[in-house]
Amino acid sequence: MAIDLTAELKKNRVIPVAQFENDRAALRVAELLLKHAIGVLEVTLRTDAAIESITSVRRAFPGLMVGAGSVLSLEQLKRAVDAGASFGVAPGMDIELLDYASSLSMPFIPGVSTPTELNTALNKCGVIKIFPASMLGGVEYIKAVTAPFKTRNFHLVPTGGINQDNYLDYLNQERVISVGMSYIVEGALVHKGDFAALDERMKKIVAGLRRQ
């Protein structure tokens, strides 16, 4: 059964966006996320271990909502669904991917960076990724690009360049339901196996959310 993506993102204001070289690292990160009551993980399909990581995490931690990120093709999306991914995320706006995800009853978040792309995405879905958020102009860009769509009902997930210094600024924007953050599960720290540093980052991010 498909998840209620909007409801889940309202509960999880941050989406850790991770890249794994093996599923052992994925399992360790998943364990830490649940320790800090972060109930979602986006595994980007940028490594050969991505699909295996999704499968392993879903089996070991069924309470964690696991998504597939950086989805670029129908084949990748199908493999992610078969691996147990609960939702998909793309860096761009691909109508064919959106339609295929719909046919599989899989919630899908397309990426947009212009008003034209946003308008196109709104005809297909209600949760949309702004990417790369910081390079586009951050919070001020989000305010500007969404202003013409005031009468439309939708949610945004800014991603790209979001860290402990600015994530709350994004979350305070009216349309922003959640933010994508590779900062929480930084690839360099995962690669080194520095899970203590990741644990500390998660702790601080969650503390900030509680104070909001």
N, C-alpha and C positions, 0 to 999 in steps of 0.2 A: 504494500500500500504506500502511495506517495506521501511524503511528509508535508505538513503545513509549513512551508518555508518562512513565510512572514512571521508566524507565531514563534518559530524556533529562533529566528534572528532577533526578535524583540527580547527574548530571554538571553541571548548570547550577543552582546553588543560588540564583541571583537571576534574576528575569524582568523585564527592563526594560519598562515599560508606557508607550507613547509615543502622542502625538497629533500628526499632521502636517497641515500646510496645503498641502503639495505633495510630490511623490515625490522631488524633488531633495534635500530635507532628509532624507527617509527613507533614501535611498541613502547619504548622508554619515554618518548615525548608524549604519547597518548596517556600513559600512566600519570605523568606530571600534570597534564591538562585537567584530568579528572580530579586530581588532588586539589587543584585550585578552583574547582567547579566551573571550568570552561568546557562547555559541552559540545564543541564543534571543532573540526580539523579539516582544512583543505590541503590535500596532497596534490602537488602539481605534477603533471605528467611530463616531466622534463628529464627523467632518468629511467633506466631500464628496470629499476626496482620499484617504481611507482605503483604499478598494478598489484604486485605482490604485497606491498606495504598496505594498500587499501584493504586487501583480502585479510591479511593478518590482524590488522587493527579491528576490523569489523568482527572477526571471530573472537578475539580476546576481550574486546570492550564493546559489547553490543549497545551499551547505553550512550556511546559517543556517536554523534552525527558526523559521518565522514563524507566529504565531497571530493570530486576530482577537479583540479584546476588546470589551467593552460590547455583546455580541450580545443584542438584544432581540426579534428576530422570526425566523420561519422564512425569510423572504425575505432578510434580512441574512445568515443563516447560509449559505444556498445561494449567494449572491453571493461570500461569503468562500471557500467551497470552490472555486468556479469560478475565483477569483483565485489559488488555490494555497495558501491557508492550511492549515497542518498540524494546528492545533487551535483550539478555540473557548473563550471565557471569557465568563461572564455575571455581572452584579452580583447577580442573584437566583436563586431556585430555580424553574425553569419546566419541569415534567414534559414538556410537549409539545416544547420545544426539545431536551431530553435525548434523547427518543425519536427525534426527527428526525435529530439528530446521529448516533445509533447506526445509523439506517438508511443514513446516508451513510458509515459507517465512519470517522467523524471523532471523535477524542478530545475530550471536552468537560468543562470545569471549571465547575460551577455555583457561585454565591455563596450563602452561608448566614450567618445571624447569630443563630440561636436553636437550642436543642436539638431542637425539632420539625422545623425545616428540615434540620438535620444528619441526623436519623433518616431523613427522607424521601430525602435525597440518597444515603445509604448503600445504599439499595435499588437504586440506579441506577449508581453509579460509585464509584471508589476514590480519586480525587483531588478534593479539595473546597476551595473558596476561602472563607476567613473574611473578611468584609467588612462594614463598614469596621473593620479590626482595632484601630487605636489608639483610635477613638471608643468601641468596645465595651469597652475595658479592657485591651487589649494582651495581654501574655504571661499575666497572671493570669487573664484571661477565657478564654483558650485552655485553660489548665489546668483551669478549672472546667467549661467546656462539654463537654470531651472525657472527663472523668472517668467519667460513666455508661456510656461506650461502650468501656470498657477491653478487652472481649473481641472487638471488631470490628477488622478489618484495613483501615486506610485511611491516607491521607496528606493533609496540609493545606498550603495555600498562602495564608498571611495576606497581605492587601493593604490599603492605606489608611493613610497616615501613617507609613510605614516609610522610614527614612533612614539615613545613615551612623552615627548615634548609637545606633540600636537594632536594626539588622538582624541582628547576630550574636546578640543575645538571643533573637530569634524562632527563628533557625536552630538554636539549642541545645535547642529543645523537641523532645521525643521524636517527635511526629507530624508536625512541619514538615519537608517535603521541599525546599521552595523558598519564596522570598518575592517578591511582586510589588512592584516599586519604580519609581514614576514619577520619583523623585528622580534616578536615573541619567540619565534622558533628559528632564529638566524642560522642560515646554512653553515657558516664558518664554525659556529659553536657546536652544532650537531656533528659536523665532520670531525671536530677535535674530541667529541665525547664530553664536552664541558656541560653536563646536565645541571650542575650546581648553579652555573650562571644563568641557564635557561629558567631554572626554578625561581631564582631571584627576580628575573624579569617578569615572569608570570605573577608572582606575588605582588609586585609593585603596580602592575597594570590593573589587577583585580582590586587592589586597595583604592586606586584612583576611581574606578567605576563605582565603588561603594560610597565614595565621598560625593559623587556627582549629584 
